Amino acid sequence: MRVTARRETETASNATHLTSRARRLRRDSTIPERVFWGRLRAGRLGALKWRRQYVIGAYVVDFYCARVGLAIEVDGVTHVGREEKDAERTRYLRQRGLKVSRVTDDDVLRNLDSVAASVAVAAGTDL
């Protein structure tokens, strides 16, 4: 019983940590994330509801639509050299039945319409 209580406390502590981290990431979002959020929010992409910096299990994903089970990761310079960790995150999310779409900061800033179109296809909706 003691081990179970400790695990529950660790799980609750981790959830609180991730929620705080998600809030901080929303507050300190990058310019490409802000630009992309402007395209996603308020049903602007296929009338879907998106969440920003959303906790899923052990991870915080950049954008998430529960209705279609799609997580979007916007990868910038902070992801250079972290390809294995990114692949691990993608595997984790896919094992939970989610679709994962990765886009780069550069694509968001230079080809926002194309990125939005590819996300719409992944979500199975129209722009």
C-alpha positions as CSV (number, residue, x, y, z in Angstrom):
1,M,0.0,0.0,0.0
2,R,2.8,2.3,0.8
3,V,4.3,1.9,-2.7
4,T,1.0,2.7,-4.3
5,A,0.6,5.9,-2.3
6,R,4.1,7.0,-3.2
7,R,3.4,6.3,-6.9
8,E,0.2,8.3,-6.7
9,T,2.0,11.2,-5.1
10,E,4.8,11.1,-7.7
11,T,2.2,11.0,-10.5
12,A,0.3,13.9,-9.0
13,S,3.5,15.8,-8.6
14,N,4.5,15.1,-12.2
15,A,1.1,16.2,-13.5
16,T,1.4,19.5,-11.5
17,H,4.9,20.0,-12.9
18,L,3.7,19.4,-16.5
19,T,0.7,21.7,-16.1
20,S,3.0,24.5,-14.8
21,R,5.4,23.8,-17.6
22,A,2.6,24.0,-20.2
23,R,1.5,27.4,-18.7
24,R,5.0,28.7,-18.9
25,L,5.4,27.4,-22.5
26,R,2.1,29.2,-23.5
27,R,3.4,32.4,-21.9
28,D,6.8,32.2,-23.5
29,S,5.8,30.8,-26.9
30,T,8.0,31.3,-29.9
31,I,7.1,33.7,-32.8
32,P,6.3,30.7,-35.1
33,E,4.1,29.2,-32.5
34,R,2.2,32.5,-32.1
35,V,1.8,32.8,-35.8
36,F,0.6,29.2,-36.1
37,W,-1.8,29.7,-33.2
38,G,-3.3,32.6,-34.9
39,R,-4.2,30.3,-37.8
40,L,-5.6,27.5,-35.6
41,R,-7.4,29.3,-32.8
42,A,-11.1,30.1,-32.7
43,G,-12.0,27.4,-35.3
44,R,-10.1,29.1,-38.1
45,L,-8.9,25.7,-39.4
46,G,-11.7,23.5,-40.4
47,A,-13.8,24.7,-37.5
48,L,-11.8,22.5,-35.2
49,K,-11.0,23.3,-31.5
50,W,-7.3,23.3,-30.8
51,R,-5.5,23.5,-27.5
52,R,-2.1,25.1,-27.2
53,Q,0.8,23.6,-25.1
54,Y,-1.4,20.6,-24.0
55,V,-0.3,17.9,-21.6
56,I,-0.7,14.4,-22.9
57,G,0.7,11.8,-20.6
58,A,4.4,12.5,-20.0
59,Y,4.7,15.2,-22.6
60,V,3.5,18.7,-23.5
61,V,2.6,19.0,-27.2
62,D,2.5,22.3,-29.0
63,F,-1.0,22.0,-30.4
64,Y,-3.7,19.4,-30.0
65,C,-7.1,18.7,-31.4
66,A,-9.0,16.1,-29.4
67,R,-11.8,15.7,-31.9
68,V,-9.4,14.3,-34.6
69,G,-6.7,13.0,-32.2
70,L,-4.0,15.1,-33.8
71,A,-0.9,16.6,-32.2
72,I,1.2,19.2,-34.0
73,E,4.8,19.8,-33.0
74,V,6.5,23.0,-34.3
75,D,10.2,22.2,-34.4
76,G,12.8,25.0,-34.2
77,V,16.4,25.3,-33.3
78,T,15.8,23.9,-29.8
79,H,15.1,20.5,-31.5
80,V,18.5,20.3,-33.3
81,G,20.4,17.4,-31.8
82,R,17.2,16.1,-30.1
83,E,16.0,14.0,-32.9
84,E,15.9,10.8,-30.8
85,K,13.9,12.5,-28.1
86,D,11.5,13.8,-30.7
87,A,11.2,10.3,-32.2
88,E,10.5,8.9,-28.7
89,R,7.8,11.5,-28.1
90,T,6.2,10.7,-31.5
91,R,6.2,7.0,-30.7
92,Y,4.7,7.6,-27.3
93,L,1.8,9.7,-28.8
94,R,1.2,7.2,-31.7
95,Q,1.1,4.3,-29.3
96,R,-1.8,6.1,-27.7
97,G,-3.6,6.3,-31.0
98,L,-2.8,9.9,-31.9
99,K,-1.7,11.2,-35.2
100,V,1.4,13.4,-35.0
101,S,2.4,16.1,-37.5
102,R,5.8,17.8,-37.2
103,V,6.4,21.2,-38.9
104,T,9.4,23.4,-38.8
105,D,9.6,27.0,-37.6
106,D,10.8,28.0,-41.0
107,D,7.9,26.4,-42.8
108,V,5.4,28.2,-40.5
109,L,7.0,31.6,-41.1
110,R,7.6,31.1,-44.9
111,N,4.8,28.8,-46.0
112,L,2.0,29.2,-43.4
113,D,-0.8,28.5,-46.0
114,S,1.0,25.2,-47.0
115,V,1.5,24.2,-43.4
116,A,-2.2,24.9,-42.7
117,A,-3.2,22.9,-45.7
118,S,-1.1,19.9,-44.7
119,V,-2.5,20.0,-41.1
120,A,-6.1,20.2,-42.6
121,V,-5.3,17.0,-44.6
122,A,-3.9,15.3,-41.5
123,A,-7.0,16.3,-39.6
124,G,-9.3,15.2,-42.4
125,T,-11.0,18.5,-42.8
126,D,-11.2,21.5,-45.2
127,L,-9.5,24.8,-44.6
